[in-house]
Amino acid sequence: MTRLRLALAQLNYLVGDIEGNVAKIIATAQRARDELKAHAVIFTELAISGYPPDDLLLRADFIHACRQGLDRIREAVKGIEVIVGFPQQYDGRLYNAAAVLADGQVRLVYHKHELPNYGVFDEKRYFSPGEASGLCLMKGVPVGLSICEDIWHAGVVEQAVNAGARLILNINASPFHIHKVGQREAAVHARIAATGVPVVYVNQICGQDELVFDGASFVMDSHGEVVLRAPEFEESLTVAEFDWDGDNVKPHAGLLTPIEDESMSIYKAIVLAIRDYTHKNHFRGAVLGLSGGIDSSVVLALAADALGPENVEAVMMPSRFTSNISLEDAKALAENLGVKYSVISIEPAFNAFLEMLKEEFAGKPWDVTEENIQARCRGITLMAISNKTGKLVLSTGNKSEMSVGYATLYGDMAGGFAPIKDVMKLKVYQLAETINAIRPVIPQRVLERPPSAELAPDQKDEDSLPPYSILDPILELYVEQDRAVAEIIAAGFDRKVVERVVQMVDRNEYKRRQAPPGVRITPRAFGRDRRWPITHGFKP
């Protein structure tokens, strides 16, 4: 009986930081060898370059630097086999590759077969597909290599098993969205059902612009049972043990981290995304406008948890329409979190704009124009603080508002990152409950009072929008599921409401194109996912 010990390296990389990524890989491999006594260590897809490198892959100097990084790992690590992802230029083509390194040699290079080209993925823009199977012996165990999308389709795993593999290694850079862990495990289960061979699935963790990667690496045995699962949203180096009797590989039971529920996974995803976006882009912290409402309250709590309260600033910017309740709740939240809190009235700036524009506006009634001026006064204030302090401005709009354009361009949409941009309004409330379950910081009144932009007397969101209990399900059908108007009406929604919502979504694409990037937590987010023309004549 042969015992094989594999270390699953679930790490956080920085795209393009080849030197830093290589140093982390070398240090982790040495730790896996010396402390964990592993025979091999498995890193993730394109670990050397970071994922996704996007158009960096079009640069010859970038590809050359990645190859040099691979050579440094090969030369530095002895006494343990290393499986690591990198972009390989070979015979005039670029491949998404995995190398097996052992004692200064490149034993095998495998090229990814299945190149995803949907949703957030554009791999056919850069890579050519591989054809050969990746089979090698590790301590006498016949192991087949695969990369991410390869496991989601029949073919690659079956090819490797037919070539003799009795254990499949699948290295990944699989981005998070709600319920993704279960979907991954179901895809792997399908491959095992067809082949009867266990699978080791290794994923990275990090925030990368709009994407967040959640880890949750796992081992599934030949019966389709998960026998090991690494934590979500945390770096880890986990050892999996296997017995090989010459015919079959049997994994041992190991660490089995429970899957987070939906709201907690959203919370952890956004916290990781804020932390990585802020730190990796070298901001000195974060600043946001705190209104006393649910959205800004949730974003402030997330930012404090991500960066530490000492690195977060909340600015209340009241106007003549700001209620005392909002002032009280904003101050209470800031004190509960321990963040820096400032009150800067926008009345002087607002009055200055009204005076400046009085001749232009003469004879015209007060309308949304004056509301937008207030929002833009706040945007200017926050951007000025950002310029002075080096802090990142977090915008606080949710997906419901972004969908229908219930936001002011260059006003409350101003900022460098939008943490809840992909979170519908009703889920924002759920997220607030999750935050308060960790520690009660958001005042209960914030969760109970009707949402309002407070840009006009006694204003409520429902003065301009359908109730969120109606709006959010319509948006889910139209934006996330691409359902036709007739289908949405058939699902039980009022025709006039549906047609109005769809019109609002379509005509506000120009706003969304100018919004800051935000965390993707659904399978269909604005940005990399949903690419809608601004100018078009289609009537859904």
TITORTI-821961 format. One record per residue (C-alpha): residue in one letter; z, x, y. Coordinates in steps of 0.25 Angstrom, whole numbers, plus 5000, padded with zeros to 4 digits. Each point is the difference from the previous one (the first is absolute). Layout:
<recs>
AZXY/...
</recs>
This chain:
<recs>
M500050005000/T499650065014/R500849965012/L499250005013/R500749995014/L499249965012/A500550005014/L499449885009/A499950055014/Q500149895009/L499950065014/N499749985015/Y498850085005/L499350015013/V498549985001/G499350135004/D501350094999/I499450084989/E501050115002/G501249915000/N499549924989/V499850124991/A501350065003/K500749874996/I499250004987/I500450144997/A501449985003/T500149874992/A499250064988/Q501050125000/R501249905000/A499449924989/R499950134991/D501350065004/E501049885002/L499349894991/K499450094989/A498749925001/H498850054992/A499149945011/V500149945013/I499149895005/F499649985015/T499249895006/E498649975004/L499450105011/A501450055001/I499550135006/S499249935011/G500949885002/Y499549864998/P499249945006/P499350125007/D498949915005/D498950075008/L500750144999/L499350004986/L498750015008/R500450145005/A499650124992/D501250085006/F501049894995/I499450004986/H500150165000/A501449995004/C500449914989/R499350094990/Q500850125006/G501349914998/L499749984986/D499850154998/R501450025006/I500649904991/R499350074988/E500550145004/A501449965003/V500449914989/K500250064986/G500849944988/I499749865002/E498749925000/V499649935013/I499149885001/V499649985015/G498949925007/F499150065010/P498649985006/Q499050094992/Q498650045005/Y499250034988/D498550024998/G499749945013/R500949874999/L501449975004/Y500949954989/N501449935000/A500650104990/A501250044992/A500350144995/V500850054989/L500650135003/A500750094991/D500550155001/G499050035011/Q498849934994/V499349875003/R500049944986/L499249885003/V499549925012/Y499849854998/H499149925010/K500449855003/H499049904994/E500349875007/L499950015015/P500649885008/N499249955011/Y500749875005/G501249975008/V500650125006/F499250094991/D498750085004/E499950104989/K498549984998/R499850055014/Y500550144996/F500050024985/S499150004988/P500549944987/G500350084988/E499549984986/A500850094990/S501349974994/G501250095004/L500750044987/C500950124998/L501250044991/M501450015006/K501050064990/G499049954990/V500049865004/P498549955003/V500149945014/G498949935008/L499950015015/S499649885009/I500249975015/C500449885007/E498949894999/D499650064986/I501249924994/W499649875007/H498749994992/A499650014985/G499250124997/V500750135004/V501349994992/E499249954988/Q499150125001/A501250095001/V500649944987/N498750004993/A500050155003/G501350024994/A501049975011/R501449954995/L500650005014/I499449965013/L500450065014/N499649925012/I500250065013/N499949915012/A500149975015/S500149854999/P500449935013/F501149905001/H499849855002/I500949884996/H500150004985/K499250124997/V501050064990/G499849894991/Q498550005001/R499950154997/E500949984988/A499149894995/A498750085002/V500750114992/H500449904989/A498649964998/R499550144997/I501250024990/A499749874994/A498550054997/T500450144996/G501450004995/V500350135007/P501250025010/V499750035015/V500750085011/Y499749955013/V500450085012/N499949955015/Q500350065013/I500949955011/C499750015015/G499649935013/Q498650035004/D499549935012/E499949854996/L500250034985/V501450024993/F500150064986/D501249954992/G500150094988/A500649924988/S499450104990/F500249964986/V499850024985/M499549894991/D500150024985/S498949964990/H500649864999/G499849975015/E501550025003/V500450075013/V501050104995/L500250085013/R499849965014/A500250095012/P500649945013/E499149935011/F499850075013/E500850124997/E499650144996/S500450044986/L499850104989/T500249934987/V500050054986/A499349924989/E500250054985/F499049974989/D500050034985/W498750034993/D499949994985/G498650054998/D499549865001/N500749925011/V500750035013/K501349925002/P500750005014/H501550005001/A500749905008/G500450065014/L500349965014/L499649855002/T500149975015/P500049845002/I498849955008/E500449965014/D499849855004/E498949975010/S500850005013/M500850134997/S498750074996/I499449965013/Y501250055007/K500050134993/A498550025002/I500149985015/V501250095002/L499250114993/A498849975008/I500750015013/R500750134996/D498850074995/Y499149955012/T501050055010/H500450134994/K498650044995/N499449985013/H501250075007/F500549895009/R501550025004/G500449864996/A499649865003/V500149905012/L499749855000/G500249885009/L501149924995/S499949855004/G501149944992/G499049934991/I499850024985/D498850095000/S500650115009/S501449994994/V499450024986/V499150125005/L501250065007/A500949994987/L498950064992/A499850125010/A501550035000/D500050004985/A498850094999/L500350105011/G501549995003/P500549925011/E500250125009/N498550025000/V499649865004/E500049935014/A500049855003/V499649955013/M500249865005/M499049965011/P500549875006/S499249915009/R500349875007/F499749934987/T501050084991/S501149924995/N501550045000/I500049984985/S498950114998/L500750095009/E501349984992/D499350014986/A499250135004/K501350075005/A500849964988/L498950054990/A499950135007/E501550025000/N500049964985/L499050114997/G500550105009/V498750035007/K499850045015/Y499849875008/S499449985014/V499849885008/I498850025010/S499549875007/I498549985002/E500249915012/P499750115010/A498750044993/F499649854997/N500249965015/A499250125004/F498849964991/L500149865005/E500050055015/M498950094997/L499149894994/K500449885008/E498750005008/E499250014987/F500949894994/A500049915012/G499849854996/K500150034986/P501149944991/W501150084993/D499550024986/V500050104988/T499550115010/E501450015006/E500650004986/N499250124996/I500350075013/Q501550004996/A499650054986/R499250115006/C501150045009/R500950024988/G498950084993/I499950095012/T501550025000/L500150044985/M498850095001/A500650075012/I501350034992/S499250054988/N499250105009/K501350055006/T500850014987/G499050024990/K500549884992/L499049914992/V499849865006/L500249904988/S499249875003/T500749884994/G498949894997/N500049944987/K498749964991/S500149855004/E499950045015/M498950114997/S499249904992/V499949905011/G500050095012/Y501449955005/A500250145007/T499650075012/L499050115000/Y500650125007/G501349925001/D500949984988/M498950064991/A500250135007/G500550114991/G499850104990/F500449934987/A500249864996/P501049994989/I499949854997/K498549985003/D499849964986/V501249914999/M499949855002/K501049935009/L500749934988/K500150134993/V500650065013/Y501249914998/Q500150044986/L500050145004/A501149975010/E500949944989/T499850124991/I500450105011/N501249915003/A500450014985/I500050155001/R500949995012/P500149885010/V499450055013/I499049905004/P500849895007/Q499949864993/R499549935012/V498750095000/L499749944987/E500349865004/R499449985014/P498549965001/P499150125003/S499550015014/A499250115008/E500949965012/L498850025010/A500149865006/P501149895002/D500649954987/Q498850064992/K500049994985/D498950064990/E499749864995/D499549965014/S498850094997/L500050014985/P500249914987/P501450014994/Y500050134992/S500349924987/I498649955002/L499350115007/D500550114990/P499449934988/I498749985007/L499950145004/E500350054986/L498849924995/Y499150035010/V500350155004/E500650054986/Q499249924990/D498749975008/R500049864997/A499049905007/V500449905010/A499749894990/E500950064990/I501150015009/I499949865004/A499949964986/A501350074997/G500749905009/F499950055014/D499549925012/R498650025004/K500250025015/V501150094998/V499350094990/E498750005009/R500950045012/V500750114992/V498750064994/Q499450005014/M501250075006/V499950114989/D498550035001/R500050005015/N501150105001/E499550114991/Y499750085013/K501550015003/R500350044986/R499050125001/Q500950055011/A501349984994/P500850124995/P500050034985/G501149934992/V500650004986/R499249934989/I500849924991/T499049894995/P498850024992/R499249965013/A500450065013/F499350015013/G499450145002/R499650084987/D500049874992/R499349895008/R498850055007/W499549885009/P498950015010/I500449975014/T498649955004/H499549904989/G499549864999/F500549954987/K500849874999/P500950004988/
</recs>
